[in-house]
């Protein structure tokens, strides 16, 4: 399933103000219902230099794309990785799936 990406600051700010949060050991997800799946990643310089941040974003995008079909509802999502060690693809996918289960339970599906 394809998804759109959040790119504008105003779209990110809407989710930061109105979105609900789901937590896992390495990732925090902000989500809100939307007609189509939309995803954005928010990283700060606390995650390291540009090469490390870009690799983390690539891993998170791939894990999100592969696990999106497990999300029963369509929603806008901002992924906030917690600063610290690098997250592998397997860890990212496992934590996204656990967060998706909690999102589905919270939205009543």
LOLUMMAR-444092 format. One record per residue (C-alpha): residue number from 1; residue in three letters; x, y, z negated. Coordinates in Angstrom, 2 decimals. Each point is the difference from the previous one (the first is absolute). Layout:
 drenkol vopa       u       v       w
     NUM  ALA       X       Y       Z
...
END
This chain:
 drenkol vopa       u       v       w
       1  UNK    0.00    0.00    0.00
       2  UNK    1.34    3.42    0.89
       3  UNK   -0.04    2.89   -2.39
       4  UNK    0.45    3.74    0.26
       5  UNK    2.67    1.88   -1.90
       6  UNK   -0.39    2.98   -2.29
       7  UNK    2.26    2.76    1.24
       8  UNK   -1.44    3.32   -1.11
       9  UNK    0.66    1.44   -3.42
      10  UNK   -3.68    0.87   -0.43
      11  UNK   -0.97   -3.67    0.49
      12  UNK    2.52   -1.05   -2.65
      13  UNK   -1.24    2.69   -2.40
      14  UNK   -3.62   -1.16    0.36
      15  UNK    0.99   -3.49   -1.08
      16  UNK    2.15    1.27   -2.86
      17  UNK   -2.94    2.05   -1.32
      18  UNK   -2.96   -2.32    0.67
      19  UNK    1.52   -3.46    0.36
      20  UNK   -0.05   -2.82   -2.51
      21  UNK    3.20   -1.74   -1.08
      22  UNK    1.05   -3.63   -0.15
      23  UNK    3.30   -0.99   -1.62
      24  UNK    2.47   -2.84    0.45
      25  UNK    3.57   -0.41   -1.31
      26  UNK    1.69    1.68    3.00
      27  UNK   -2.85    1.79    1.81
      28  UNK   -2.81    2.43   -0.78
      29  UNK   -2.87    0.25    2.51
      30  UNK   -2.34    2.95    0.35
      31  UNK   -3.16   -0.87    1.92
      32  UNK   -3.31    1.46    1.10
      33  UNK   -2.71   -1.41    2.30
      34  UNK    0.23    0.98    3.67
      35  UNK   -1.56   -1.20    3.26
      36  UNK    3.34   -1.28    1.38
      37  UNK    3.12   -1.33   -1.75
      38  UNK    2.55    2.79   -0.51
      39  UNK    3.36   -0.34   -1.75
      40  UNK    2.73    2.37   -1.13
      41  UNK    3.17   -0.39   -2.05
      42  UNK    1.25    2.62   -2.44
      43  UNK    3.68   -0.17   -1.01
      44  UNK    2.23    2.44   -1.82
      45  UNK    3.75    0.40    0.02
      46  UNK    0.09   -1.99   -3.24
      47  UNK   -0.11   -3.10    2.20
      48  UNK    3.44    0.70    1.46
      49  UNK    1.44    1.41    3.16
      50  UNK   -1.84    0.08    3.33
      51  UNK    1.17   -3.42    1.19
      52  UNK   -1.33   -1.69   -3.14
      53  UNK   -3.30    1.94    0.09
      54  UNK   -0.57   -0.82    3.68
      55  UNK    0.67   -3.71   -0.58
      56  UNK   -2.46   -0.01   -2.90
      57  UNK   -2.63    1.66    2.20
      58  UNK    0.54   -2.57    2.77
      59  UNK   -0.37   -2.88   -2.45
      60  UNK   -3.17    1.47   -1.52
      61  UNK   -1.56    0.69    3.42
      62  UNK    0.67   -3.56    1.16
      63  UNK   -1.38   -1.50   -3.21
      64  UNK   -3.11    2.20    0.23
      65  UNK   -0.63   -0.92    3.63
      66  UNK    0.34   -3.72   -0.72
      67  UNK   -2.25    0.04   -3.07
      68  UNK   -2.64    2.46    1.25
      69  UNK   -2.35   -2.78    1.13
      70  UNK   -0.31   -1.11   -3.66
      71  UNK   -1.60    3.34   -0.93
      72  UNK   -3.78   -0.42    0.26
      73  UNK   -0.81    3.73   -0.06
      74  UNK    1.36    2.75    2.21
      75  UNK    1.71    2.75   -1.91
      76  UNK    2.70    2.62    0.15
      77  UNK    3.09   -1.06   -1.94
      78  UNK    3.12    1.82   -1.17
      79  UNK    2.80   -2.29   -1.13
      80  UNK    2.21    1.40   -2.75
      81  UNK    2.98   -2.27   -0.68
      82  UNK    1.54    0.42   -3.43
      83  UNK    3.63    1.17   -0.03
      84  UNK    2.59   -2.59   -0.82
      85  UNK    1.26   -3.08    1.80
      86  UNK   -0.81   -0.83    3.60
      87  UNK   -3.22   -1.88    0.71
      88  UNK    0.24   -3.02    2.27
      89  UNK   -2.65   -0.82    2.58
      90  UNK   -1.27   -2.99   -2.00
      91  UNK   -0.38    2.04   -3.20
      92  UNK   -1.69    2.86    1.86
      93  UNK   -2.50   -2.32    1.68
      94  UNK   -0.80   -1.87   -3.24
      95  UNK   -0.61    3.24   -1.90
      96  UNK   -2.09    1.53    2.78
      97  UNK   -2.19   -3.12    0.07
      98  UNK   -0.53    0.19   -3.77
      99  UNK   -0.86    3.70    0.28
     100  UNK   -2.41   -0.73    2.87
     101  UNK   -1.83   -2.56   -2.15
     102  UNK   -0.47    2.62   -2.71
     103  UNK   -1.16    2.58    2.55
     104  UNK   -2.61   -2.45    1.36
     105  UNK   -1.17   -0.77   -3.54
     106  UNK   -0.19    3.71   -0.84
     107  UNK   -1.98    0.86    3.11
     108  UNK   -2.50   -2.77   -0.62
     109  UNK    0.87   -2.48    2.78
END
